[in-house]
Amino acid sequence: MSIYGINTYAYTQSHTAKDCLEQWAARGESAFEVMMYPGHAWPADMDAGARRQFKKFLADADLRITTLNMPNVDINIAAAASQMRTYSLGIVRSIVRLAGDLEVPGVVLGPGKPNPLFPMPAEQMTGHFFAALDVLTPLAEACGTALWVENMPFAFLPKVDDMMAAIERYGDPRLGVVYDIANAYFVKEDFGEGLARIGDRLRLVHLSDTPLDVYRHAAVGEGTIDFASVPPLLKSAGYDGPAMLEIISDRPDADIPASIVALDKAGFA
């Protein structure tokens, strides 16, 4: 079994999720993170019958979806406007229910985005984040899935220490964490310190490359991350899940395999 998982971000505008998974299954991959995107995989477009058919497809092909993920472009659970928070919660609730129907273990959640020019006070955004968790966490449990909060440079809690402080303050042991290496690198966070801070809430690791001057999720080698430093840190953290490749590229059929080769050389194999 491959140690890698494939995130479908780069295929959201060109393939359905099923077509994408079939393509990578033919290459021997079996673990995936499916992005929520209209035309690719979108809860409102999948009725009960479509969900049953997709679940059967996964079982027949011996494929597993580790997480459902939202690109976080159109939603903001910590927005200033209550209407946007309500809209965003509705979208995430529908993703949580889809995860439950497909027996997907986790739903990736962003804490919310600040206005870059005049951000709302962090305490106020934290309150909105907690209010969203009040709705989403019990729903996830009822659906048989869980919320996994991700470190994101554009979120109001961009660094792991601040994100973990909020999660610990909220105090719900059901919340997991996705650690994105490129996101951590872009905010100049030490990987070892970040992983240690997350502790036993770590559920998934995202891998992609980025320089420090432009935020990217590029193929490995197109940025400046020292990936050879990562495997021993993951081992120390006790992480044994898939290395999820979240590579956003206009040539993913070539860039993802090339990234796997580079990661193998860096010690992930």
N, C-alpha and C positions, 0 to 999 in steps of 0.2 A: 504494500500500500504506500502511495506517495506521502511524504511528510508535508506536502504543500496542498493548499486549497486555492481555488480560483475565484476571485471576486469578478462579477459580471459587469462592472461599471462601464468598461470600454465598449460593451456590446449593447448598451441600453437603447441606442438610437439606430441600430442596424439589425438586431436579432430579437426574436422572442427569447424568453428565458429558456424554454424547452429546447429550441434550436441551439442555443449557446451551450447548454449542458450536454446535449448529444454530441456536439462537436468535440468538446473536451473529454467526454467519456471515451470517445474513439481514440484519444491520445493516452488513455490510461488514468485520467484523473477522476476522482470520485467524491471529493469534498468541495463544497461551493458556498459562497456568500452571494445571495441574489439581491440585486438592487431593485428597489421599487421605482418603477418608471412607467408611465402610460405607454402601452404598446409592447413593452418588454415583460413586465410582471406588475400588475396593478390590482389591488383588492377589488375595486369597483367593477373591474372587467372580468372577474372570476366568480361565477355563481357556484352554488353547492356542487353541481355536476362537474364543472370545470375543475374544481378543487379536488374532487375525488379522482378524476382522470389524471391530474398532475401528480397526485400522491401515488397512484398506481404506477405511473411512468417511473417515478423515483425508485419504487420498490422493485419493479421488474428489471431496471437497469443497475440495481445495487448502488444507487447514488444517495448521498446525504447532503442536505442543506444545513449548515451550521448556524447561519444567521440570515435574517432579512434586514436590509439596510436601506435607509432613506437618504438620498443625496443632500438633504438639508438646504436646498436652494429655495424652495417655495414655502417652507414652514418655519415657525419660530415659537416654541412653547413658552418663551420668556419675553414675548413682545410687549410693548407698551399698551397696544390696543387690545382690549378684551376680545374684540371680534376676531383678531388674528390668533390669539391664544386658543379660542374656541375652535376655530377652523383647523389649526394645527393639531390640537388634541383629537379632533375627529379623524384626521388622516392617520395619526399614529395608532389610534384605537383600531382602525380598520386593518392596519398592518399587524397589530398584535393578534387580532382574531384570525387573520390569515395564517400567521405563524402557528397558532394553535391547531387550526384545521390541517396543516401540513406536518404537524409534529416537529416543528423547527425549535431547537433549544433556546435561541436567543433572538432578541430584536435590538439592533444597535440604535442608541438614542443620543442625540446631541443635547447639551444642557440649555442651549438657546444662544442667540446672537445679539451682541450690543450694536448700537449705532456707532460706527467708527469715528465720527466727528464729535459727537456729544453723547457719550454713553450714559444710560440710566445707571444710578447707583447700584453697585454690586449687590447690596443687601436687598434691594427691591427686586432685582432679577432673580436672586436666590429664592425669594418668596414665591415668585411665579413658577420657578423650577420645581419647588417643593409641592406647590398646588397641583402641578401636572403629575408628579409622582404619586400624589394621593389618589389620583384617578387611575393611572396606568399600572402601577405596581400590583394592586389587587386584581385588576383585570387580567394581567399577564399570568398571575398564578391560577386564576380560574380557568384560563384557556390552556394551561399546561405548558407555558413558555416562561420567559423571564426577560427583564430589561437589562441591557448591558450598556453602560454609559461610556462614551468614547472621548478621549482627549482630542480637542480640535483647536487649531490656532485661531480660528475665527469665532470661537465660542467665548462667552463671557468668563469662562473658567478655562483658559487655554493651557495652563500647566497642571501637571498631575497633583502637585501638593495642594493647590487650591481646590481642584476638583474633588480630591479625596477628603479634604476637610469638610466640604459641603455634603458629600455622601455620608460621612461618619456622623455629621451633625444631624442629618435626616434620620439615620439610625436603623434603616431597614436592612437586615442581613440578606434579603433576596436580591439586592442590586449587585450585578457584576460589573466588570470593567473590560473594555477593549483597549489595548495599548497599541497605538499607531506609531511606529518607529519614525516615519517621515514627519509626522506632526510634532513629535517630541523634539526631533532634531531641528526643525524649523524655528521652534521657540527656544532653542539652545539649552535643552534639558539633558542632563546626564541620564543615559539609559539605565544604568545600574541603580541610581537613586530613584528613578521613576518606578522601576519594577519593584524595588524593595518597598516603596511607599504604597503601592497597590496591594501587595501581600496576597492573601488568599482570595481576594475578590477577582483576580485575573482570570478571564475566561477565554480570551482570544487575542492574537497578535496580528496586526496588519503590517505588511512589508511593501515598501516602494522606495524610490530614491528621490531626492530633491537637493538642489543647491540652497544656499542661505539667502540669495538675493531675490529669487523668484520662487513662490510656493508651487510645488508640483507633486504629482504622484507618478513619477517617471519610471522607466525601466531601470533596473539595477545597473549602475555604471554611468548613467546619464546625470547623476548628481554627485554629491561629495560625502555621502555617508560611508563610514568604515563598517561594513557589514561583518567583517571578521571578528569584531568586538562583541557582536550580539549573541551568538550561540552559547558561549559560556555563561552569559548573564541570564539567558532563558533557563539554562540548566540549573543555575543557582536559585532561580525563582521557582523551580519545580514545575515549569510549564512543559507539558507534553502534548499539547494540542497541535492542530495544523498551523503552519506558517502561511497565513492567508495573503496571497498576492493581490494587492489592490492597485493595480497598475492601469493608469488612464493614458491611453495612447491611441493614435489613429492607425496603428499597425500592431494590434495586440497579438495576432496570430504568430508574429515573429518575436515581439518584445517579451512576451510572457515566457516562452521557452528559453530565450536568451537569458532572461533573469534567473530562471531556475538553474541554468548552467553556472552562472556567476555566483549564485548563492551556494551551490554545491561546493565550488572552489573556495568559498569563504568559510566553509565549515559547517554548513547546515545539513549536509548529507550524512 
